[in-house]
Structures are given as structure tokens and as C-alpha cells.
Amino acid sequence: MESHLIYDCVERLSEILRQDSRQAGAAHGLQPVQIEVLHYLSICNRYSDTPMAVTEYLGQTKGTVSQTLKVLENKEFISKCVDKNDKRVNHLKVSAKGRRLLKQTIPTSMFSNACNALADEKQSDIATSLQQLLGALVRANKLKTFGVCSTCRFNQKIKGGAYFFCDFLQERLSKVEVQLICKEHELSATQAM
């Protein structure tokens, strides 16, 4: 078994990326967790852009997430808006300023340089292997997948893909929305194997 070698490589990669993220965020007065929250909010859908979803995705405490969101809001990287149907729920939106910051910091130049040094085929192989490892980790430990809607068992193409429908939330989804991650995501039957 190669689990120790895989773990050591992933752990070392994670540490290098954290250090790089720390430096990239520091230039903007942000901690790595604040960059992580901003990044998550930029790739999640309208059902997953709440403080609770951020907490679940990052595995952080409510207090840590609450403080992180305050910093991001005070620096005008995000804004809050109250849900139209449930006034107790706040949605978090990345501002134009936040999107500009993410464009500069995610992925970091160190990471981009490393990927660009690899052939396209090698990058594709690594991406596929990492997706498989992530899937195995999620399935083996019964974790939430936070996958993109297009790979969810609840997603349905309607009228040849003109639009999509979430059978779980009973709502219509756009082509853009099905490419975002969702906290309600569940793997389709073919992916669950």
C-alpha cells in the first residue's frame, strides 16, 4: 500500500500551499482562512453561500467563520443579503473587489508556475488522480461531497440541456449554476461506485 507516501505528498503539498497562501493573503491583510472563505464563496451556488455552508465546507467553528466573515465584509470583499423567502438566512456574495483579489491570489503564482512546468497530459493525469482520491476519501468517511451540480444525482437536464432542474431543491438551475458547488450535492449512481 502506498497510503503513507500519498499522505506524505498531499500533506507536504498542503503545507507549501498554506505557506504560499499566507504570503499572498498577507499582502492584502488577510489570513489563509479568509482567502479560503472568499474562494469557497466564489465557487458555490445560491444554496451554499450561507455562513452555515461555509462552516460545513471548511470544517471550522461557527465563531471562526463569523469572525472571518466580519473581516471580509469590513474590507468590502463580500456583502450580505437577506434571503427573500426566509429572513433568518443571510447569503454571502463576493464583491468585485473580492473577485479581483481572488484573480490575483487563486491559484497562487507558485502553484501556477509548478503546473505550467508540467505537460498538459501530466496535469490532466494529476487532476484525475486527485479527484479520485478526494472521491474515495469522501465516500470512505461519508463526508459531504460539495460537488458541482452537473455531477449530482438530483440534477436533470431539461429540453436537451437548455436548462437544468434540481430534483432535491425542486428548482430550475441555469447552465452557470450547474458548474458551481453545492452543499446538497450527492454523487450520481455511476460516480458513487
N, C-alpha and C positions, 0 to 999 in steps of 0.2 A: 504494500500500500504506500501511496505517495502523499497521504494526507498531511504528514508533518512538513514535507517540502512545500506543498501547496500552501499550507497555513503560513509557513515562514515567509514565502514570497509575497502572499497577499498582505500579511501583517507589515512587512517592510515597505511595500508599495503604499499602504495606508499611512504609515508614519511619514514617509517622504512627502506624500500629497498633503498631509496635515501641516507639515512644516512650510511647504510652499504656499498653502492656503493662508497660513498665519501671516506670512510676509506680504502676500497680495492684499489681504484684508487690512493689515496694519497701515498700509499706505492710505487707506480711506477711514482709519479709525474704527475698524471692525474686527471682531474676534471670528475665528473659524466657524463657530456655531451660527453666527449671524449671517455669514456668507452661505452656509448650508441651508438655512431657513429661506433666504432670498432665492437661492437656486431652486429649492423644492417648490416654492410658490410660483416660480416662472414655468414650471413643467407640469403642474397639477391642473385638474379641471375644476369647474364651478362647484362640484360636490365635495371637493377635497381641499378647499382653500380656507379652512376654518382653523382657529387655534387648536382645537382638539385633534384635527387631522395632522397638523404639524407635529404635535406631541406624539402621536402614534407613529408617524413616519420616522422621526428622529430617535424615538425611544428615550426622550428627555422628560424631565419632570415638568409639571404644569407651571411651576414657579420659574424655572429656567426659560421656558418658552415665552411666558408672559413678559419677563424682563427683556428677552431678546426682541420680541415684537415691539416693545416700547422704544427701544433704541432705534430700530429700523424705522418706526413711524416718526420719531423725533428728528431723525436725519432725512426724512422725506423719501426713503427708499420704498416704502409701502404706504398704502392707505387702507382704512377700514370702511366697510359699508354694511349697513344692517340689511339682513335678508328681508325681501319683500313679503314673504309668507310667514316667517317666524321671527319676530322682533328680538328674540333672545339670542339669535345666531348672528355672528359677525363674519363677513367674508373679507379676506385679505387680498389686496391687489398690488402687484408690483408696479411702481410708478415708472415713468420714462427715465427718471434719474437712476432708479434701481436697475432697469434694463441696460442702461449704458454701463453701469458698474459691472454687471454680470458679463457683458460682452468683453470687458477688459480683463476679467478675473477667472472666468469659467469657460473652457479649461484654462489652467494657468499656462504661461508660456513654456515653463519647464516641461509640463506634460505634453503640450502640443509639439514641442521640439523632439521629444522622445518618440512620439507616434509618427511624426513626419520622417524620422530616420528609418522607419520600418517600411517595407514594401506593402502596397495596398493589400495583397493577398495575406500577408502575415497579420496585418491589422484586423482583417476580416476573421481570420482564424482565432485570434486572441479574443475578439469581441464575442464570437460564437461560444468559445470555451468559457468565458466569464459569465455569459448569460446562462449557460448550462449549469455552472457551479452555483450561481445565485438561485436558479430554479430548484436545484437539488437541496440547497440549504433551507429555502423557504418550505418546500414540501416535507422534508425530513423533520422539521421543527414546527410544522403547522403555523407558520407565520403569515401575516397578511402579505399579499404579493405586491400591492401598489403598482400594478402593471398598467400599460396603456389599454384604453377601451377596445381598440381594434383586436386585441388578443383575448378579450374577456368572453366567458361563456354566455353572458347576458346580452352581448352586442349582436344586433341583427342589421344586415344590410337591407334597405328597403328600395324598391324600384331600381334594381341594378347598381346600387351604391350611390344613388342620387342623394340620399340621406341615410341616417342610421337611427336605430331605436334601442334604448336600454330597457331590456325586459325587467330588470330589477327595480329601477327607479321609475319605470313607466314614463319615460320622457324621450323626446326626439333629440338627437345629437347631430352636430354638424361634422363635416369632414375634418375640420381642425380639432374639434373636441375629442374625436376618437383617437387622436395621436397624443393625447395628454394622459398623465397617470391619474388613477382613481383609487380612493381608499376602499371602495366597494368591489374592486376587481377580483375576479376568480378565474383561474385558468380554464380554458376550454377543455373538453374531454380528451382531445388529442394531445394537448400540452401537459395535462395532469399526469400522464404516464411516465 
